[in-house]
Amino acid sequence: MRNGTGKDGMLAMTNDLDLNEAVELGGSVVSRTVRQLTQFSLQAQDGDYLGSEAELLERMSISRPTLRQAAKVVESDCLLSVRRGVNGGFYATRPSARHVVQSPALWLRLQSATLDQMNRASMLIYPTAGAEAAKCTDPRLIAELTAFRAAIDEREARGESQRETLDAEIAFSQLIANMSGDPVLTLFIGISYTFGLLEREYRFYRRSPQRRQRWLSLQRSYCDAILSGDSDIAMLIGKRRGHQVESWIAEDKAAAQQEGRAAAAKTEDRHDGAT
């Protein structure tokens, strides 16, 4: 097992995921209270009043310290808001999409996960999302994809910047996720792109305008397959996109290694010249 030390001098963390901790299977009163409060929130709507502290203490038959300790845990999961003063009490809340995807992306980063590893996982997920998106019948989402497809030619003609390519790809992937109608695929896609933005080693579109042109070509083909309702072709192009990223990762790794060797050789030459 690796020592778990993250990149860029991050603090060491274990690579083991403690599922007992993750799903709060402990038998303590606080753990049970956390699960109860979570259930209360999930059974309510965002912003609903769950009760005052006194009401929950009576309802759950627990001590005040236990309730307050458990409430802090559920608050950290963005499922509870504890308000003081007038109109105070416990209220159901919901985590934002950013909170939901950012935490696992950061956890992966701290575990020294690589973009290569993320891309291999993505190659199992993204083609499925594209195939499911081809079955979408929502007129609003189809209209959004049609507009995105129409803009590709204009983007290519004016030679868009690296930033524009990246922003468009994120919006495109989010649209495909929404069209798939699968919340699991949507969550994974959000995590993978958030993780990718944290990974600073690779800049696929900066190194070569030809790469941006190739990616626009793949976007165009992907749009056409999804808009035509062809799940098989959408699946195929989704796989091609993954393999393209895989090859760029390998190219950039090799280039970085070569640059590192050249820099080391230059340093050694200067050292030899000074002695």
PyMOL commands that set and color helices and strands:
alter all, ss='L'
color gray80, all
select helices_A, chain A and resi 7-9+19-22+29-43+53-60+64-76+97-110+115-133+139-158+162-180+183-198+209-227+231-274
alter helices_A, ss='H'
color red, helices_A
select strands_A, chain A and resi 49-51+80-83+89-92
alter strands_A, ss='S'
color yellow, strands_A
deselect
rebuild
show_as cartoon
